[in-house]
Amino acid sequence: MKIIIKTTNTELTPDIAEYLNQKIHGLDKFLDGMDRNVIEARVEIGKTTKHHQTGDIFRAEVNLHIGKIHLRAEASNQDLYAAIDVVKDEIYRELTTKKRKSI
């Protein structure tokens, strides 16, 4: 699976990149039997704005392309790692729903 990471209003640290890769590659077990060369995950993380009174709000978005199939999930949270966890769970639900409907 090819993973493309984009950041907005934040820096991509090695720890965040490793965490993202670990979470997205965790979806591999649900993509058994599919050609890995046609699977692409576009991940975007960042701060939504810079003017929140209560602190930063982080956003994570995943666009998963499997051949002609496109799945999308998005989440916002005050913690970037929590937003990544939520978006991974959402894309997992989208993926399992799509697999169930296609069988």
C-alpha positions in Angstrom: 0.0 0.0 0.0 1.3 3.4 -0.9 0.8 6.1 1.8 1.0 9.8 1.0 1.0 12.1 4.0 0.2 15.8 3.8 0.3 18.3 6.7 -1.5 21.6 7.1 -0.5 24.2 9.7 1.6 21.6 11.6 5.0 19.8 11.4 5.3 16.1 10.5 7.6 14.7 13.2 9.1 11.3 12.9 6.9 10.1 15.8 3.7 11.2 14.1 4.8 9.7 10.8 5.6 6.4 12.4 2.2 6.4 14.3 0.4 7.2 11.1 2.1 4.5 9.1 1.5 1.9 11.9 -2.3 2.8 11.9 -2.7 2.8 8.2 -0.7 -0.3 7.5 -2.9 -2.0 10.2 -5.6 -2.0 7.5 -3.6 -4.3 5.3 -5.1 -7.4 7.0 -8.5 -6.3 5.6 -7.2 -5.9 2.1 -6.1 -9.6 1.6 -6.4 -10.8 -2.0 -6.2 -7.3 -3.4 -3.3 -6.1 -5.6 -1.2 -3.9 -3.3 0.1 -1.8 -6.3 -3.4 -0.3 -6.8 -4.0 0.6 -3.2 -3.2 4.2 -2.2 -3.9 6.0 1.1 -3.8 9.8 1.0 -3.6 11.0 4.6 -3.9 14.7 5.6 -3.3 15.9 9.2 -3.1 19.4 10.6 -4.6 22.1 12.7 -8.0 23.4 11.6 -7.3 27.0 12.6 -4.9 29.0 14.7 -7.4 31.0 16.7 -9.3 28.7 19.1 -9.5 30.0 22.6 -9.5 26.5 24.2 -6.4 25.3 22.3 -5.6 23.7 19.0 -8.1 21.5 17.2 -6.5 18.8 15.0 -8.0 17.2 11.9 -7.1 13.9 10.3 -8.5 12.8 6.9 -7.9 9.5 5.0 -8.8 9.0 1.3 -8.3 5.3 0.5 -8.2 4.4 -3.2 -8.5 0.7 -4.1 -8.6 0.6 -7.9 -11.9 2.4 -8.8 -13.2 2.3 -5.2 -12.8 5.4 -3.1 -13.3 5.5 0.6 -13.1 8.6 2.8 -13.0 9.3 6.5 -12.4 12.5 8.6 -12.1 13.3 12.3 -11.3 16.3 14.5 -10.1 16.3 18.1 -8.0 18.3 20.5 -5.4 15.6 20.4 -3.8 14.7 17.1 -3.2 11.1 18.0 -6.9 10.7 19.1 -8.0 12.2 15.7 -5.8 9.7 13.9 -7.3 6.8 16.0 -10.8 7.9 15.2 -10.2 8.3 11.5 -8.6 4.9 11.3 -11.6 3.4 13.0 -13.9 5.2 10.5 -12.0 4.1 7.4 -12.0 0.6 8.9 -15.9 0.7 9.1 -16.1 2.1 5.6 -13.9 -0.7 4.3 -15.7 -3.5 6.1 -19.1 -2.2 5.0 -17.9 -2.0 1.4 -16.5 -5.5 1.5 -19.7 -6.9 3.0 -21.8 -5.2 0.3 -19.6 -6.5 -2.5 -19.8 -10.1 -1.4 
